[in-house]
Amino acid sequence: MIEMLKKNMLSYSDSGQGTPIVLIHGFCGSRGYWKDVIPSLQDEYRIIAVDLRGHGESKSEDKDFEIDDMARDVHNLLKHLSVDRVYLFGHSLGGYVTLSFAEQFPGMAAGFSLVHSTAYPDSEEAKEGRLRSIEQIEMHGLKPFVDGLVPKLFADTGDNSRQIHKEAAKEIGYQTSINGAIGALNAMRKRGDRNHVLSNSNVPVLLIAGAKDKVIAPEKTFSVTGKNHIKEVLLPDCGHMGMLEDPGRVAEAIKNFVPR
């Protein structure tokens, strides 16, 4: 771990050699979300998987931060690691961080991907939902919130083996700090529209969506069409957690996107 902005500590793993890839998890997640994807990549790429502030093993000194701050955390980490050019893959909240990174530090992004994420801002209804989530966490703590959240993230396939992934996702979620959860909810609520980042990108963009995603529908992920630099991948049997639901296809999509 290294010291980050406002004394926040960012935890990460760094494995493999080759073209650097940064994996950024979603809300109430950690780098553990990518545990089934990394083994398929680390023989061909350098894989840097981060825990965003207040998530996983990373600390957060306060709950007053924005998406741009989280992107700067990642930037500072890469500078610490002497990495100047990367491919970024951001899941959900991590996608918002990825878009901010690509806009703030365009010279560092060789390409980037939104995984079950969107360039759209929150709707007014979603903003109200974020506030209700904050109230729930403040009143009842994080565990019941995570218990209610995680089942919504997975597709209803009738596959009992996915129950193992749900339980793993809950255990990861329980590691999130109160500051991290509330801060991220407020940051997501306040974020702006970044479809222009997708449209105007000078580097390749990959959009990955789950056909059965109940959190971010595919059309929200595939928000910009008709651009040669943007490629789309639809995971047919996945909800919001393709990294756990179908890690093989996610790894294949990454390999097809990032040059060796």
C-alpha angles and dihedrals in degrees: 000000000000135000113267139181116321090005091296113152119221118204121203146161123229120194141153132020135260134052108012117245123186118206116200120189131215136252115313087005137108139201084282087081087075097047094111094045101047097066090060092053110036095078090062105026142034104252119203111183117185138199107221118228112292092011131101109339095341119105130219120205092199143004097236106099141111138222089262090058090053090051090051089053089058091045092052091050092052091049089052089052091047091240112149103172127035147161111235127207115189125189116208104304085018088059091057088051090048092053090050091048092050091051097044098040107025093159092062099051112085087177138331143208138207111213112195088336139111142217090220120101122238116285116236088257091053091049089055088050091054090054091050089051090052090051091049092051093047092050103038107017130243104290099070089044092053091045089057096042104049100062089057090058097064131071118249099241101143088239105141092198089072089067087075090057091048091054090047090051090051092052089051091048093053088062091065113107122233089242091050095049097045093041092051093047091053091044092052091046092054099043120117135225112286102177087119088065089059095043097046100039116134091200132062118281127202122198117197120188137172116235089217098041109141094183103051114013117219093250089059090054094043091053097139118050137174095044118127093212093057122080126187131211121187118198104210101202100035136100121191097316109064091152088066101025097050109003092163093062092044091052090047091052090051092049091049090051104041119061117230 
